[in-house]
């Protein structure tokens, strides 16, 4: 399957690693900073591969290379326009999170992909973490009983050096704050585990330590799910002196699970009323990861390739990406208005938060 990568920044190495692991034909890479392409390929021993074309203009890449699959790893603010350019050309696309910065763009991606028969997957790769997959299997088997409540805590550190690496970080137009950038994976997991259907969101955000940004560095929210369960969100980049944890709790009438580690990669608590022998090995499960992005990109790419070949929906489809985005934008709107926000959310964008802090 002919593949191209658009955007060669911080997360791009996981995309190339996943492409290589899945045997994709890497036909082209694209970045507006030419040296980034060479540096990325060199990191994976591909710097001398003359079959990989280099582009600074993604439209030229799409029209000349005509890949079957593209992944987008640029700054968040242009994810949607690149995705729509791919979709309009009938090209299947993997979009780094968030899929868009506005509900209007997210809905248009979904609408146009269905119209063109194109597959779209959003990079919520932590769904493929071993701990998460085991928890999901228990949930689908009904082992939790009736769901009561859950929470996600993303307690990380991002300092001035991180934000200085790229001027778009922390801006409302191109990035959003810690909820949109760092915490969206955990928010996706919470939403997914509790049925994906949200009734109401009430949130508050602050900019405590990062006054050189436009957006928030801490956010908290209460989420009411349509199945009657309730969830809480805590996301921040203010933890001193380094990343502390990304932890998901799920509480049911017959089961309790706590997924911990720095990126929801360990099982810290695994208790079920109907305990089996297999549960013993789950109680202290730890998945080794090389970085906070985890190992899930490789599995997500494999699933997307299979979805294209079998003409089925990807495991993490565009609707999944929209759901996580909608919760975050609802938190932003709640901060702006001081009121709970009923879903579905229409016509709201990260740029509507300009001037908040």
N, C-alpha and C positions, 0 to 999 in steps of 0.2 A: 504494500500500500504506500503510495507516494505521499510524503509528509513534509510539511514546512513549519518552521517556528517563527513567529513574529514577536520580537521583544527578547533581548538577550541580557536582562538584568539579573537581580539577586535570585529569583526563583527559577530562572531558565535552566539552570543545571539539572534540576529535577525533571524537567521536560525532556532534555536530551538523554538523560540516563534512562528514562522510561521508554523513549523511542528506540534506543539501542537495545534495551532488554527485550523489547517486543518485536525486534526484527523489522522495524519500519524502514523504508527507503527514505533516508533524510536527503531531500532534494534541494532544500534552500533554507537559509536563515535570513532574518531581516532585523536591522536596528538602525536608527538614525545616527548612532555613533559607531562608525565602522570598526574601530579597534575592539569593541565589545564582542563582535561576532568572532573574531580571531581568538580572543582570550577564552571565550566559552568553548569553542571547538577544541582548542589546545588542551583544555582541562579534561577532555574526554578522548584525547589522542586522535582527533579527527582533523587537525590543522592542515594536513597534507592531502586530504581527500578532495581531489579536483572536481568530483561529481557534485559537491555541495556548493550551490551558487550563493553569492552574497548580494543582498539588496538593501538599499536604504529607503526604498519606496515600496510599501506593501502592495499597492495597487498593481504596480509593474510585476511584482512577484506572482500575484494571483493570476494575472492575465498571461504571463509568459510561461510559468511553471505548471499551472493547472493542477495543483495537488489534490488528492482525494481527501486529505485530512490536514487541518491546520490547527495549531494550538497558539493561543494568544496570551502573552506574558508581558505585556507593556504596562505602563501606568494605568491605573483603574479607569481614569476618566475617558479613555478612548477605546476601552474594551468593546462597547456597544457598536460604535461606528465600524470598527474592523470586523466584528462578528457579522453585521448586516451586509458588509461588502462580500464576505465569504458566502453567506447564505444566498445572496442574490445571484451568485455564480454557481450555485449548486454544490458548494464545498462544505463538507462536514467539519464541525468545529468544536474544539475543546477550549473553554474560556476560563482563565484564572478568575478566582473570586476577587471582588464581587462581579457578577456578570454585567452590571450596569450601575450607573449612579442615580438613576431615576426610575420610577415605576413605569413611566411611559416607554422608555427604551427597553426595559425588561419585557413588558407586554408585547412590544413590537417584534422583539427577537423571537418570542414564542409563536406569535401569529404568523410571521413570515417564514419561519422554519417549517411550520405545519403546511403552509401554502406551497412551499417548494419541495417538500418531502426530504428535508435535510435533517441530519441528526445533530443535536447540540447537547454537549455535556459540560457541566460546570465543575471546576476543581474544588470540590469538597472531599478531598482525598482521605480525610480521617475516617470517613465511613468504612474504609477498607482496613483500618487498624484491626489487629486480631482481637483485642479486647472489645472493641466496638461490635465486630461481627458476632462474637459469642453472645454479647448482650442482646443484640438484635434478634438472634435466633431464639433466645429464651423469651423475649418479648412476643415474638410471633407465635411461639408455642403456648402462650398464655400463662407462663410460669409466674409472672408478677401478680397475677390476679387482677383486681381492680386498681388502676393507677390512682395514686393520691396526689403526689407532687414531685417536682424535681428541680434541679438547679445546675447551672454551669458557672464555674469560676475560672476566669482566665487572668491569672496574676503574673504578669510579665514585666520586663524592663526594656525600655528603649530610651537611649540617651541622646544627647545633642549630636554625637557623632553619627548615629544611625540616620537621623533626619537630614543632616548635612550631606549625606551621600547622594541624595536625589532631591532637587528643589520642589518636586511635586508632592512629596510626602507631607501629610498633615494639612493639605489644602482642601477646601470644600469641593472644588471643581474636579480635582484629579485623584483624590484619595479618601477624604473623610478622616475621622479620627480612629481611636483604638477599637471602637466597636466594629467599624467597617473593615478595617485592615487586619488587625490581629485577632479579634474575637469572633469573627463571622463563622469560623469553622465550628467552634463550640456552640454557637447559637443555632447553626444548622443541625447539629446532633441533637440538641434539646428539642427543637421543633419536630424533627423526624421521629424521634423516639415517642413523642407524645401525640402522634397522629397527623402532624402537618397542618392542622386546621386551627387557626387562632381567632378568637372572638375579640379580644381587647388587649391593649398594651398601655402600661403607664410607666413612664421612665423619667430619669433625671440624669443629666450629664454635667461635667465640670471640666475646666482646664486649670489644673492645680499647679503643675510644675513646668509646663511646656509653653511659656508665654510667647515663644517665637513661632508657634503654629497658629493656624486658623481654627482648628477643630479640637475636640475633646481628648483628654488623656485618661479619663475615668467615666464610666457610665454604669448605671444600675437600672433594673426594670423588673416589673411584675407582669407576667404574661398569663392571661386566662385562655385556656384551650377549650375548644367547642365540646370536647368529651367530658368536661367537668373538672379536669385536672388543672393545677396551677403550677407555674414555674417562675423561678427567679434567675436573673442574669446579673453577673458582676464581671465587668471587663475593665482592665487597666494596664497601662504601661508604666505605672508609678512605683513598682515594687523595687525596693533597694536590697541588694546591689545588682541582682541578676534575676533571670526568669525563675519563678518559684513553682508554678503548677498550672496545668489546665485540667480541671476536675469536673466530671459529670456525675451527678447523683440521680438515681431513679428509685422512688419509693412506691411500693405497691402493697396490697393486702396480704400477699403471699411471697414477696421477695424484695430484697434490697441489694442494689449494686452501686458501688463507687468505683468509677474509672478515673485513675489518676495519672501520675507522671507529668513530665513537662508538656506533653501534647496528647493527652488521653490515650496513652499507650500501655498503661499498666492496669491490672485489676487489683484494687486495694481491699474491697469488700465484695463478697459473693455469697449471699445467704438466701436460700429458697426453702419453702416448706416441704417441697417434694425432692429433697436432696438425693442425688445419685452419685455413683462412684466417679463419674466423669467430672463432677463438680469439684472434687478434691484438687485436681490439677489446675483448675481455673482460679482458685483462691489466691494464688501468688503469681499469677501470670505477668511476665514482664517482656515487652517487645523492645529489642534494642533498635534505636534509630540514630542516624548519623547527624540529624539536625531537627529543629522543631517542626519541620514540614513533614516528618515521618516518612514511611515507606510506601504510602498509598498511591502516589502518582503512577507507578508501574502497573498496579492493578487497575486503576482508572483507565489508563490507556488501553490495556488489554480488553477491558469491558467495552470501551468505545469501538475498538476495531471489530469486535464480535457483533456489536449492535449494528454496525454498518453492513457487515457481511450477512447477518441473519435478518436484517430489516426489522429490528425491534427497538424499543425505547432503551436508551442508556440507563444504567443503574442510578446514576446521578444526573437527571435530565434538567432541562431548562426551567421547568416548573419548580424543581427543588431549589435551584439557584434563586429564583424569584421569591420563594417563600422566606428564605433567610434574609434577603435584601429588604423585603417588606417589613419584617420585624424591626430591623435596624432603623429604617426610615420612619417607622412609627414611633420608635423611641425618640428620634430626633424631633419629630413633630410634637410629641408630648412635652419635651423640654421647651420647645418654642411657645407652646400654648399654655402650658401648665395644667393640661387636662388629659384624661385618658383618651386613647385613640381607638375607635372602632375599626375593625378590618372588614372587608378589603379596603386597602388604601389606594386612592387614585390621585394622579397628578401631583406627586410630591417628589422632590429631588434633593440631593445633598446640598446643592447650591442655594436652596431656600433657607439654609442655616447661616448664610453669610452675615457677619456682624454679631453673632451670638456671644462671642467672647471678646 
